[in-house]
Amino acid sequence: MTSLKVLDIISSLEEWAQSVPQELRDDDSLRKRLFDVVQKLVSNVETPAETSQRLLYLPCEIMGAKIGGDLDIFSLLAASNKPLSTEHIAKSCGAEPRLLLRLLKYMSSIAMVNEADTSFWSPSNITRNLASRHSAAGINHVHDSVMPAYHALPSWLKRREYKTPTAKNDTPFAQGHGALPETTFFSWLEQHPYNATEFNIFMGVHRTGVKTWLDHDEICHALHNTHEAEVKENEVAFVDVGGGIGQQCKALRAKYPELKGRVILQDLPQVIHEAEVDGTIEAISIDFLEHQPVHSANVYYLRSVLRDWPDAQCRTILGHIRDAMAAHSLIFIDEIVLPDRGAHKFSTQLDLTMLAMLNGEARTESHWRTLLGSLGFKVQDIIVYQKAGSEAVIIATKK
C-alpha cells in the first residue's frame, strides 16, 4: 500500500471521528464491524511504550467515570444546549473549580467529555452514553463491588495453583473485600443495600439496545410451539427463574400480550421486593438452590443465571427444574455459549468477571452439552442471537 493511500485512509478516519456518517449509525452490523476493526488496528500499530501506557492507566477510565457520575457531570452536560464553563459545572456539582478542571481535562483526553473551548465543556457521544441512571448504576457496581475482586484474582489464582474452582464460596470477591471465605457475592449484597440496588438496576438494563432472545424468530417460534394446544388461563406459560426485577417477563408480555397462561417471576425475597411488575406477572420468592415449586410450566427460562455458579451448583439448579418439568415442558437457557475459537472480548471479559466474583464460568457449547446431557436433558437447539457476545438460547427437554 502506498503512503498516499495510507494518508487517504487516515484522512477519512479523521473525518469520521469528527462526524460519523449516517449510514454507519443506521447499519448496526456495519458499525460493529468498523468498531472491531479499529480496535484491532490500534492493538497492531501501538508501540511497547503505548501498550504500557494503555494498560498501566486503564483503571483511570472507570475511576473517571465514577467521579463524573458522582458529580452528575454527564447528565448536566447532556442536558445543556450550549457548552458549560468549568465554573458553572463546579457551582452545579459543588466541586472546587481548580480540582474539577483537572478531572475534566482527563475526561476530555479520552473523549468522555468534549473540550469545546478553553475551560468550556460540551457532551461527547460517551457523555450521553454515561448520562443515564442505568449507566451510572453499572459504573457504581463495577467500581464499588467488582474492582476489589479483579484486584484479588491474580494472587487468588496463584495460591490455588491456577485450578478451576469448584466451590461456590472462598472467592476472589471475598478476598478482595476482606470478607469471610464463606461470604458469597449475593450474601454480601444482603448486607450492603446500596450495592444491591446498583447491581439490580444495572442487571435490569445492562443489555438495553442490543438484540435479545425475543428478537429472534426461531426462539419465539419454539416458545409458541409450546402453546399450540389451547392453554388455560390458570396454567403456567412461562417461569423466569432468577429473573431479577422482572425485565424479561415484562418484555415477553409486551411483545405477546395475547399469550395465555400465567407468567411467573422467581428470585430471592430481597430482589422480588424491588420487582417492577404489574398484575399480568406473578412474583414469587424462592431459592433456586433449594427447590422449584412451579410444576409443568410450558417454559422454564434462565437468563444469565448459570454463569454465576460452578458446575456443582448448576447441577442442583437444573436438577430441581428437571424434576418440575412435564413431558411438554421446555427449558430455555439464555447464556453465553463460547465458540471453541475466536471468542469476542465481550464474552471473555465477562467469563473472567464471573470467575473473580462468583467462581462462575462462561461455558463452551461442548461444556453445555455435556453438563445438560449428564442431567437427563436433550438439547433441541442452540440459537445464537447476539454474535459479538456469544449470547444464545439453549433449548432443551427432558429425555
Secondary structure, DSSP 8 states (H G I E B T S, - for coil): --HHHHHHHHHHHHHHHHS--HHHHH-HHHHHHHHHHHHHHHHHH--HHHHHHHHHTTHHHHHHHHHHHHTTHHHHHHH-SS-EEHHHHHHHHT--HHHHHHHHHHHHHTTSSEEEETTEEE--HHHHHH-SHHHHHHHHHIIIIIHHHHHHHHHHHHHTTT----SSSS-HHHHHTT--TT--HHHHHHT-HHHHHHHHHHHHHTTTTS--GGG-HHHHHHHHHTTSS---TTSEEEEEET-TTSHHHHHHHHH-TT--SEEEEEE-HHHHTT----TTSEEEE--TTT-----S-SEEEEES-GGGS-HHHHHHHHHHHHHH--TT-EEEEEEEEE-SS---HHHHHHHHHHHHHHS---EEHHHHHHHHHHTTEEEEEEEEEETTTTEEEEEEEE-
